């Protein structure tokens, strides 16, 4: 689960990390209310408007604006909310901005130092890796020389000597050391307790008074651990494609792509192999669709419904291995879908292997489809059918 900035900051604040005062808004009247509240609290007529999408480069793409009056907030927010934002981390179509943060402006006159801080799990080393840099902000990827890595043993957590080493690398003054140590402890605790794959703060700001704040943040949580976080379930998925959201609610793994060959598979490994095969034929997959280990009638119907909503699709490939799943149940699901839809104006290639496969083949003779017994045969059939279309 990818976190928006406002969601990541909410988690960080729970663990004692300071973040700028901010209000989330999805409607224009809410931006005005937020600005008034911030101006009243900070006694300053200046605030920051930040688009909430899961992509970097928002500032360069026009998704972050400074406003210095209520009228200015309304004007600049109206050019962000409900508009598509194109950055170096989105496709050409960009991502729709459904929410913005209206945040206090925390940069003070005098010295403000920006840093970079993130943590993720390295499964190969069985360690948590802390990445930090004395040069935070935009284009951190280009500042490789000033980036440091610290391995943290997950059994003992971040240690005193490691925090001192980090302060030394960041060239921090002793007066800021106590604040930094507390910040790092809280940051590490937030990462562990939230079951995150990744937590990132960029920039991390240290003011001239040695106050440390997370100016921007993002993260990725382990969805398999959501049963431990009832409070996180209220977090929305508004950055997903409508079909991806529909699939998630149905318990189906679906990701929309830009190709013309739709595929429906059970198991992530088989799905990836199927997509590779489609690419090797010279075609492009239209989606990643993994029904999982429970490829029952309901999921098969949902998978085919999702596929047929894509007008770019020229043919459908169903590739199911019946280990836990019975092939005849899969065939029954396909047949019932055909009965309901009456007619599908797309060629369908079906490959089933495993339990009750012979029975499944007999059932599938009732519909107009191309039955294949291997991926190689499926690849040849894809080439022929696409050439005809």
C-alpha positions as CSV (number, residue, x, y, z in Angstrom):
1,X,0.0,0.0,0.0
2,X,1.6,3.3,-1.2
3,X,1.0,6.2,1.2
4,X,0.2,9.7,0.1
5,X,2.2,12.5,1.9
6,X,-0.6,13.3,4.2
7,X,-1.0,9.6,5.2
8,X,2.7,9.2,5.8
9,X,2.8,12.3,7.9
10,X,-0.1,11.1,10.0
11,X,1.8,8.0,10.9
12,X,5.0,9.8,11.6
13,X,3.2,12.3,13.9
14,X,1.7,9.4,15.8
15,X,5.3,8.4,16.7
16,X,6.3,11.8,18.0
17,X,7.9,13.2,14.8
18,X,7.1,16.9,14.2
19,X,5.4,17.8,10.9
20,X,4.1,21.2,9.7
21,X,0.6,22.0,10.6
22,X,-1.6,21.0,7.7
23,X,-5.2,20.4,6.6
24,X,-6.3,18.1,3.8
25,X,-8.8,19.4,1.3
26,X,-10.6,17.9,-1.7
27,X,-13.0,20.7,-2.5
28,X,-12.4,24.4,-3.2
29,X,-14.4,25.6,-0.1
30,X,-12.3,23.3,2.0
31,X,-9.1,25.0,0.8
32,X,-10.4,28.4,1.9
33,X,-11.4,27.1,5.3
34,X,-7.9,25.4,5.7
35,X,-6.1,28.6,4.7
36,X,-8.1,30.7,7.2
37,X,-7.4,28.3,9.9
38,X,-3.6,28.2,9.1
39,X,-3.4,32.0,8.9
40,X,-5.1,32.3,12.3
41,X,-2.9,29.7,13.9
42,X,0.5,30.8,12.5
43,X,-0.2,34.6,12.4
44,X,1.4,34.6,8.9
45,X,-0.4,35.2,5.6
46,X,1.5,32.5,3.7
47,X,0.9,28.8,3.2
48,X,1.9,25.9,0.9
49,X,-0.5,24.1,-1.4
50,X,0.7,20.5,-2.2
51,X,-0.9,18.1,-4.7
52,X,-1.4,14.6,-3.3
53,X,-0.4,11.9,-5.8
54,X,1.9,9.0,-5.5
55,X,4.7,10.4,-7.7
56,X,7.8,12.5,-7.2
57,X,8.6,15.7,-9.1
58,X,5.4,17.4,-8.0
59,X,7.1,20.8,-7.5
60,X,8.6,20.9,-11.1
61,X,5.2,19.6,-12.4
62,X,3.3,22.5,-10.9
63,X,1.8,20.6,-8.0
64,X,3.4,22.6,-5.2
65,X,2.5,26.3,-4.9
66,X,3.1,29.1,-2.3
67,X,0.1,31.3,-1.6
68,X,0.0,34.5,0.4
69,X,-3.7,35.3,0.7
70,X,-7.1,33.6,0.8
71,X,-7.7,34.7,-2.8
72,X,-4.3,33.4,-3.9
73,X,-5.0,30.0,-2.2
74,X,-8.3,29.7,-4.0
75,X,-6.8,30.6,-7.4
76,X,-3.8,28.3,-7.1
77,X,-5.7,25.4,-5.6
78,X,-8.3,25.6,-8.4
79,X,-5.4,25.0,-10.9
80,X,-4.5,21.8,-9.0
81,X,-7.6,20.1,-7.7
82,X,-9.4,18.1,-10.3
83,X,-6.5,18.5,-12.8
84,X,-4.1,15.9,-14.1
85,X,-0.5,16.4,-12.9
86,X,2.3,15.3,-15.1
87,X,5.7,14.7,-13.5
88,X,8.9,12.8,-14.4
89,X,7.5,9.9,-12.4
90,X,4.0,9.7,-14.1
91,X,3.1,8.7,-17.6
92,X,2.3,11.3,-20.3
93,X,-1.4,11.3,-19.2
94,X,-0.4,12.2,-15.6
95,X,-2.3,11.5,-12.4
96,X,-5.6,13.1,-11.3
97,X,-5.2,15.3,-8.2
98,X,-8.2,14.6,-5.9
99,X,-6.7,16.1,-2.8
100,X,-4.3,18.8,-1.7
101,X,-2.5,19.6,1.6
102,X,-2.8,23.2,2.7
103,X,0.3,23.5,5.0
104,X,1.9,26.2,7.1
105,X,5.2,27.6,5.7
106,X,7.9,26.6,8.2
107,X,11.1,27.9,6.6
108,X,12.4,30.8,8.7
109,X,14.8,33.6,7.9
110,X,18.4,32.7,8.5
111,X,19.8,29.2,8.2
112,X,17.6,26.2,7.4
113,X,19.3,23.0,6.5
114,X,17.7,20.3,4.4
115,X,18.6,16.6,4.7
116,X,17.4,13.3,3.3
117,X,16.3,10.3,5.4
118,X,14.7,6.9,4.5
119,X,14.6,3.3,5.7
120,X,13.8,0.1,4.0
121,X,14.2,-3.7,4.4
122,X,17.0,-5.4,2.6
123,X,15.9,-9.1,2.4
124,X,19.2,-10.3,1.0
125,X,21.2,-8.9,3.9
126,X,18.5,-9.5,6.5
127,X,19.0,-6.0,7.7
128,X,17.1,-2.7,7.7
129,X,18.9,-0.1,5.7
130,X,18.9,3.6,6.7
131,X,19.8,6.0,3.9
132,X,20.7,9.6,4.7
133,X,22.2,12.6,3.1
134,X,23.3,16.1,4.1
135,X,21.7,17.3,0.8
136,X,18.0,16.8,0.8
137,X,15.2,18.3,-1.4
138,X,14.8,17.9,-5.1
139,X,16.9,15.6,-7.4
140,X,18.4,13.6,-4.5
141,X,19.2,10.9,-7.0
142,X,21.9,13.0,-8.6
143,X,23.7,13.6,-5.2
144,X,25.2,10.1,-4.9
145,X,28.5,11.3,-3.4
146,X,26.8,12.7,-0.3
147,X,24.6,9.7,0.4
148,X,25.4,7.3,3.3
149,X,24.0,3.8,4.2
150,X,23.7,2.4,7.7
151,X,22.8,-1.3,8.3
152,X,20.5,-1.8,11.3
153,X,20.1,-5.3,12.9
154,X,16.3,-5.8,13.2
155,X,16.8,-7.8,16.4
156,X,18.5,-4.9,18.3
157,X,17.3,-1.8,16.4
158,X,19.2,1.5,15.9
159,X,22.1,1.9,18.4
160,X,23.6,5.0,20.1
161,X,26.9,4.7,18.2
162,X,25.1,4.5,14.9
163,X,23.2,7.7,15.7
164,X,26.4,9.5,16.6
165,X,28.0,8.3,13.3
166,X,25.0,9.7,11.4
167,X,25.3,13.0,13.1
168,X,29.0,13.1,12.2
169,X,28.3,12.3,8.5
170,X,25.6,15.0,8.4
171,X,28.1,17.5,10.0
172,X,25.6,18.4,12.7
173,X,26.5,20.5,15.7
174,X,26.4,19.0,19.2
175,X,23.5,21.2,20.1
176,X,21.3,19.4,17.5
177,X,22.5,15.9,18.5
178,X,19.9,15.2,21.3
179,X,17.1,16.2,19.0
180,X,18.5,14.1,16.2
181,X,18.8,11.0,18.4
182,X,15.2,11.3,19.5
183,X,14.1,11.9,15.9
184,X,15.9,8.8,14.6
185,X,14.5,6.6,17.4
186,X,11.0,7.8,16.6
187,X,11.5,7.4,12.9
188,X,12.8,3.8,13.3
189,X,9.9,2.9,15.7
190,X,7.4,4.3,13.2
191,X,8.9,2.1,10.4
192,X,8.8,-1.1,12.6
193,X,5.5,-0.5,14.2
194,X,3.6,0.4,11.0
195,X,4.9,-2.7,9.2
196,X,6.4,-0.5,6.4
197,X,8.5,-1.7,3.5
198,X,9.7,1.9,3.1
199,X,9.5,5.2,4.9
200,X,11.1,8.3,3.5
201,X,11.4,11.9,4.6
202,X,12.6,14.4,2.0
203,X,13.4,17.0,2.9
204,X,14.0,16.7,6.6
205,X,14.4,20.3,7.9
206,X,16.6,21.5,10.8
207,X,15.9,25.1,11.7
208,X,18.4,27.5,13.2
209,X,16.8,26.6,16.6
210,X,17.7,23.0,16.0
211,X,14.0,22.0,15.6
212,X,13.7,18.9,13.3
213,X,10.6,18.6,11.0
214,X,9.5,16.2,8.3
215,X,8.6,18.6,5.5
216,X,7.6,15.9,3.0
217,X,7.1,12.2,3.5
218,X,6.0,9.0,1.8
219,X,5.9,5.3,2.5
220,X,4.8,1.8,1.5
221,X,3.1,-0.4,4.0
222,X,2.8,-4.2,3.9
223,X,-0.8,-5.0,3.0
224,X,-0.5,-8.4,4.4
225,X,0.0,-6.8,7.9
226,X,-3.2,-4.7,7.7
227,X,-5.0,-7.0,10.1
228,X,-2.7,-5.5,12.8
229,X,-3.7,-1.9,11.9
230,X,-7.4,-1.4,12.0
231,X,-6.9,2.3,12.1
232,X,-5.1,2.2,8.7
233,X,-8.0,0.6,7.0
234,X,-9.8,3.9,6.8
235,X,-7.0,5.2,4.5
236,X,-8.3,5.7,1.0
237,X,-7.0,4.3,-2.3
238,X,-8.0,7.3,-4.4
239,X,-4.8,7.1,-6.4
240,X,-5.8,3.8,-8.0
241,X,-7.4,3.3,-11.4
242,X,-11.1,2.7,-10.9
243,X,-10.7,-0.9,-12.1
244,X,-7.8,-1.5,-9.8
245,X,-9.9,-0.2,-6.9
246,X,-12.8,-2.5,-8.0
247,X,-10.4,-5.5,-8.2
248,X,-8.9,-4.8,-4.8
249,X,-12.3,-4.8,-3.2
250,X,-13.1,-8.1,-4.8
251,X,-9.8,-9.6,-3.6
252,X,-8.3,-9.8,-7.1
253,X,-4.8,-8.5,-8.0
254,X,-5.2,-6.3,-11.1
255,X,-3.0,-3.7,-12.7
256,X,-3.9,-1.9,-15.9
257,X,-1.3,-1.7,-18.6
258,X,-1.3,-0.2,-22.1
259,X,-1.2,-3.4,-24.3
260,X,-3.7,-5.2,-26.4
261,X,-3.5,-8.8,-25.0
262,X,-5.5,-9.2,-21.8
263,X,-4.5,-12.1,-19.6
264,X,-6.1,-13.8,-16.6
265,X,-3.9,-16.1,-14.6
266,X,-3.7,-17.7,-11.1
267,X,-0.5,-17.0,-9.3
268,X,1.9,-14.1,-9.5
269,X,4.8,-16.2,-10.9
270,X,2.7,-17.7,-13.7
271,X,1.2,-14.2,-14.4
272,X,4.7,-12.8,-14.9
273,X,5.8,-15.7,-17.1
274,X,2.6,-15.2,-19.2
275,X,3.3,-11.5,-19.6
276,X,6.9,-12.2,-20.6
277,X,5.6,-14.7,-23.2
278,X,3.2,-12.0,-24.6
279,X,6.1,-9.5,-24.9
280,X,8.3,-12.1,-26.7
281,X,5.6,-12.5,-29.3
282,X,6.0,-8.8,-30.2
283,X,2.6,-7.9,-28.5
284,X,2.0,-6.1,-25.2
285,X,0.0,-7.2,-22.2
286,X,-3.1,-5.1,-21.4
287,X,-3.1,-6.0,-17.7
288,X,-1.6,-8.0,-14.9
289,X,-4.5,-10.1,-13.5
290,X,-3.8,-12.7,-10.8
291,X,-6.9,-14.5,-9.5
292,X,-4.8,-16.0,-6.7
293,X,-5.3,-19.5,-5.2
294,X,-9.0,-19.2,-5.1
295,X,-9.9,-18.9,-8.8
296,X,-13.6,-19.6,-8.1
297,X,-16.7,-18.6,-10.1
298,X,-17.0,-15.2,-8.5
299,X,-13.3,-14.2,-9.2
300,X,-13.4,-15.5,-12.8
301,X,-16.5,-13.4,-13.5
302,X,-14.8,-10.3,-11.9
303,X,-11.6,-10.9,-13.9
304,X,-13.5,-11.1,-17.2
305,X,-15.6,-8.1,-16.3
306,X,-12.4,-6.0,-15.6
307,X,-10.8,-7.2,-18.9
308,X,-13.9,-6.3,-21.1
309,X,-13.9,-2.7,-19.7
310,X,-10.7,-2.1,-21.6
311,X,-11.5,-1.0,-25.2
312,X,-7.9,-1.5,-26.3
313,X,-8.0,-5.2,-25.8
314,X,-7.9,-7.2,-29.0
315,X,-7.8,-10.8,-27.5
316,X,-8.0,-12.6,-24.2
317,X,-5.6,-15.2,-22.8
318,X,-6.7,-17.3,-19.9
319,X,-3.8,-19.3,-18.4
320,X,-4.8,-21.3,-15.3
321,X,-2.9,-24.1,-13.5
322,X,-5.2,-26.2,-11.5
323,X,-3.3,-27.3,-8.5
324,X,-5.5,-26.2,-5.6
325,X,-8.0,-24.9,-8.1
326,X,-10.0,-27.5,-10.2
327,X,-9.9,-26.9,-13.9
328,X,-13.5,-27.9,-14.3
329,X,-14.6,-25.2,-11.9
330,X,-12.6,-22.6,-13.9
331,X,-14.3,-23.9,-17.1
332,X,-17.7,-23.7,-15.4
333,X,-17.0,-20.1,-14.5
334,X,-16.0,-19.2,-18.1
335,X,-19.1,-20.9,-19.4
336,X,-21.5,-19.1,-17.0
337,X,-19.9,-15.8,-17.9
338,X,-20.5,-16.5,-21.6
339,X,-24.1,-17.5,-20.9
340,X,-24.7,-14.2,-19.2
341,X,-22.9,-12.0,-21.7
342,X,-24.4,-14.0,-24.7
343,X,-21.6,-12.8,-27.1
344,X,-18.0,-11.6,-26.7
345,X,-16.6,-10.1,-29.8
346,X,-13.0,-11.0,-28.9
347,X,-11.0,-14.1,-29.6
348,X,-10.2,-16.1,-26.4
349,X,-7.2,-18.4,-26.0
350,X,-7.5,-20.8,-23.0
351,X,-4.8,-22.9,-21.4
352,X,-5.8,-25.1,-18.5
353,X,-3.5,-27.7,-16.8
354,X,-4.0,-29.7,-13.6
355,X,-6.8,-31.3,-11.7
356,X,-9.8,-32.4,-13.8
357,X,-8.3,-30.8,-17.0
358,X,-10.0,-33.4,-19.3
359,X,-13.4,-32.6,-17.9
360,X,-12.7,-28.9,-18.3
361,X,-11.8,-29.4,-22.0
362,X,-15.1,-31.2,-22.6
363,X,-17.0,-28.3,-21.0
364,X,-15.2,-25.6,-23.0
365,X,-16.2,-27.3,-26.3
366,X,-19.6,-25.5,-25.8
367,X,-18.0,-22.1,-26.5
368,X,-16.1,-20.5,-29.3
369,X,-12.5,-20.4,-28.0
370,X,-9.0,-21.6,-29.0
371,X,-7.7,-24.2,-26.6
372,X,-3.9,-24.6,-26.3
373,X,-1.8,-27.0,-24.2
374,X,1.4,-24.9,-23.7
375,X,2.7,-21.4,-23.6
376,X,4.6,-21.9,-26.8
377,X,1.3,-22.9,-28.6
378,X,-0.4,-19.8,-27.0
379,X,2.4,-17.6,-28.3
380,X,1.9,-18.9,-31.9
381,X,-1.9,-18.4,-31.6
382,X,-1.4,-14.8,-30.4
383,X,0.7,-14.0,-33.4
384,X,-1.8,-15.5,-35.8
385,X,-4.8,-13.8,-34.2
386,X,-3.2,-10.4,-33.9
387,X,-2.2,-10.5,-37.5
388,X,-5.8,-11.3,-38.5
389,X,-7.1,-8.4,-36.4
